């Protein structure tokens, strides 16, 4: 049996590693690419839609792709501690991979703004979790300064190894489809992921592994859409906590991606996000976190605008698992019905 070895080993020739690099892996990568025919009929009839479900990674989000490489390179450089700011998923991933490597992990989070599923992961892996009375952008500014003055390795997406690891998702999609898609749609928060995917697509095309590169389409939440608005958002607000970011670290590189790929970055409302979030679960059986659904909401927008062509292959990245934020799922779902413990009462609730 050929077991998946983790993305560093599987894509080694495309990554900045050597034989001296100690590989810290939890078996990340190799996530499902799910054809979503029922969802496509509902939101964008005529396209060939796929969902890249990154919630299947070890800690439940795409962050594991970048973290395996960032932590491996930190160990190679002799680091004994790492630090990050997080809206939740980065802290969960850094804590898990840091624990795997035996590193001290420090995470800064905005107080009261992190979904409990994500916070519990960082706590269980025994990271030092520090809450600040502020937002993610302030937390990132603090950890950038501390990493320089205290010689602690920063593992946010400013770390180039994060982007290098995350680009492998694009390569996987090409391997799974047999070529690059025509269009790739992603949620945009800190903008590292859209940057990483484009890098992966470009490198695979340069290596003659594909015949084309896709148009890259990113979607921010309307209440946290600095790239769309063209200015920093001081108090970003959205139900999609993973992309509640007002000053993306990879802002300029995201703009370059849009220009180079003939793509676009737009915004979707919280209502659009929640409708897409529910639709993915109801039509395809895929439970993603709310921020993930910004990409699906974006496909619906692109379809209404006439941007998507009949028969085009379109891939949506679903960045994290729905269990990351169970409270939101419960809040928008039909609540369980309670009846007496007999078959007659139960039968009255059946619709078959």
N, C-alpha and C positions, 0 to 999 in steps of 0.2 A: 504494500500500500504506500502510495506517495502522499505523505502528509504535508499540508501547507506549512511553510517554515516561517511565516511572518514576512512583511513586505521588504525588509532590508535584504534578506536573502533572495527573495523572489525577483526583486528589481535592482539587485546590487550594482549592475553595470551602469545604471542611470543615477546612482547615488554617490555622494562624496564620502565614501567609506573605504578603508583599506583592511588588510588582514589584521592590522593592529587594533582595529575598532572593536571594542567589546559590544556584542549585540545584546541589547536589553529588549526583549520582546514578550508579548502576551498573545502572540498569534494573530495580531491585527491584520486587517486587509481581507481580500477575498470576500467582500460583502456582496449580497445578492443584487442583481440587476433584474428588476421585476417588470415584465410587460404589463401595462395597465390599460387594457382595452376598454373595460367598463368605465373607468375614470375618464378616459379620452372621449368616449361618447357623451359624457355628461358635460365636460368643460371645454373640449376642443375637438369636435368631430372631424374626422379625416386624417388626423396625424397618427403616427406610430409612436406611442408614448411609453417611456420606461422610467422606473423609479430606482435610483441608486440608493439603497437603504443602508446608510452609514450607522444607523442605530444597532446594527449587528456586530459592531466592533466591541472589543472586550469591556470597555467602560461605557458603552452605549452611545458613542458619538464619533464623528470624524476626527476629533482632536487626537485620537490614538495614533493616527498615521504620522502626524508631525512629532508626537511626543516620543515614540520609539526611537526616532533618529536624534532628537534633541537631547534626550537622556543618555543615549549611547555615546554621543559626542562629548557630552559633559563629563562622563566617566573617563573617556579617553584623554580629556584635557586635565584630569586630576581633580575635578570639582568634588566637593563634599556636601554641597547644599545647592538647591535651586529655589527660585522665587518666581511668582507670577501674580498678575491681577486677573480676575475672572468674573464673568457673569454666571459661572457654574460649571460648564463642561471642561474648560481648561483646568480648573482646580481638581476636578475628579480624575482627569487623565494624568496630570502631573503627580498627584498623590499616589496613584496606583503604580505608575512606572517608577517613581522615586522609591516607593516601598520595595519594588522588585529589585532595584539596584542598590538598596541600602543607603540612600541619600536622605538628608534632612530636607523637608519640603515646607516652604512658607507660602501661603496664599493670602492675598488681600481681596476682599469682596465688599460690595456695597451692602451695608446693613439693611436687612429686610427686603432685599430685592432679588434673592436667589431662591430658585425652586428647591424644595426640601429634598427631592430625590438626588439632586446634584450635590447639595451641601452634605448630605449624609455620607456620600461616597468619600469625599475628602476627609471627613471626620473618622470614618471607619479605617481608612488607610493611615491614620495618625499623623496627618499633616498638621502643622501649626496654622490654624485658621484665624485670621485677624479681620474683623469687620470694621469698616470705616463709615463715618457719618458723611457720606458723599456718594458719587456715582462711579461707574467703571472707569471713565476717562481720568478722573482724579486718582483712582487706585493705580492705573497704569503709569501715570506720571511719577508717583511715589516709588513704585518698584523699579522703574528705569533708573532713578537716582540711586536707590539703595544697592542695586546690582553693581553699579559702578564704584560706589564708595566702600562697599563691604565685600567686594569680590565674590558675590554669589551669582551663579549662572542664571540669566533671565531666560525663561522658556515660553514667553508669549510669542505671538507670531512675528514680532520684530526679530526674533532669532531666525536666521536664514535656514537653519536645519529644519525648522517647523515647516516652512514652505516646501523644502525639498521632499520631506516625507509625504506631505499632503498631495503633492503632484501625482503620486502613484495611483490615486483614484481615477484620474483621467486615463492613465495607461491601462488600468484594469477594465474600464469601460470599453476601450478600443479592443482589447483582447476578447471581451465577452460578446461584443457586437460583430467583430470582424473588421471594423473600421470605426472612425470617429463619427459621432452623430452629426446631423446638420445643425442642430441647435442644442445648447446646454443652458439650463436655467438653474440658478442658485439663489438662496437667501444671502443677503449681504449685511454683515454687522461690522466687524473690524476689517473686513475686505481682504483678509489673508487667503481665504479659500478660493475666491474667484481668480486671484493672482496665481495661486498654486496650480489650479486646474489648467489654466491657460499655458503655464510653463510646461506641464506634463504633455498637453496636446502638441505643443510646438516641438518638444524634444522627440516625441514619438514620430511625428511627421518627418523631422530631419533624419531620423534613423530608418526611414522608409518602412515603418511599421503600419502606416496608414496612408490613405490617398488624399486626405483633406484635414482641415481643422474646422471646428464649429464656430458659429456665431455665439458669443457669450452674452447671456442676458442675466443681469442681477436685479434682485428686488429687495428694497429696504421696507421696513414698516413705516407708514406715513408719519407716525409720531417720533420716529428716530431715523430721519432721512437726510443727513447732512450732505451726502454726495449729490442727491437729487436737488436739494435746495441751494447747494453751492456755498454753504456756510456751516460752521460748527453749531450744533444744537446743544445748548447748555443744560437743558433738563429733558433729556429724551424720555418718552413715555410710550410703552406698547405692552400688550399682553404677551408678546413674543420676547421673553426676557433675554434669551440668548443673543438677540440682535439689538438690544436696548443700548446702543452706543452712539454718542453724539460727535465723536471726533476719531474716525477710524485710523488705525495705525498705517494701514496700507492704502490709504485714500488715493494717492497719486498713481500708484501702480495699478489700481483698479481702473482709473481713467485711461491708462495706457492700454489695458486689456480691451476695454470697450472700443478704443480707436483702432487697434490692430486687428481685432476680430470682426469689425463692422457690427458690433453689438450695441447694447444699451443698458443703463441702470435706471430703474423707475421705482415707484413706491406703490404699495398696496395697503389698504386700510386694515385695522384690526378685525373688522367684520368680515372682510374678504379672507383674511388669514384663518379665522375660526371656521368659516364655511368650508374652506379647502381642507382644513384639519379634520373636520368631521367627514367630508366626502371621501378622503383617502381611506379612512378606517372603514366606512360603510360600504364602499364599492370594491376595494381591493384587499381588505383584511390586513392592512399595514397600519400599525400604530406608531405615529411619529410625534415628536414634540411640536408645539405651536410654531416656533421659528422655522422649522423645516417646511411647514406648509406655505410659507411665503413664496417658495418656488412654484408650488402648484397653483396658488392664487395668481402668480405671475403668468403662468401658461394660459389661464382663463383670460387675462387681460390681453395678452398677445394675440389670442385667437379672435377676440372681439375687435381688435384693431386691424385684423387682416394681415398680421406680420408672418404668421405661420402658413406654409404652403401645404396643399393636399399631399399626403403620403410622406411628408418629411419625418425623419427620425428625430425625436426630441427626448432628451434625458433631463429629468429633474433630480437634483441631489436632495435627499432627505437627510438632514445633518445629524439628527439624534433620535433616540427612542422615546416613545410616548411616556414610558414609566418615569422618565426624568421629571415630569411635571404632571403627576396624577391628579392634583387638585383642579387644574384647568379642565382636564377631561371630565371629571366628575361634575364640575359646575355647569357644563353645557349639555350633559347627557340626561336622558330620561331616567328618573330615579326608580329603583326597584319597587315593585308592588308587594305588599304583604297580605297574605290570606291565611285562613286556617289550614291545618295540616290534613286535608282530605282531597281526594282526587276530583270531587265535584267542584269545589271552589277553584282549584287549579285549572280545571277544564274550561271554566267560564272565561279565563284569560287567554285561552288559545285562539289563534285566528286561522287555524287550518281545518 
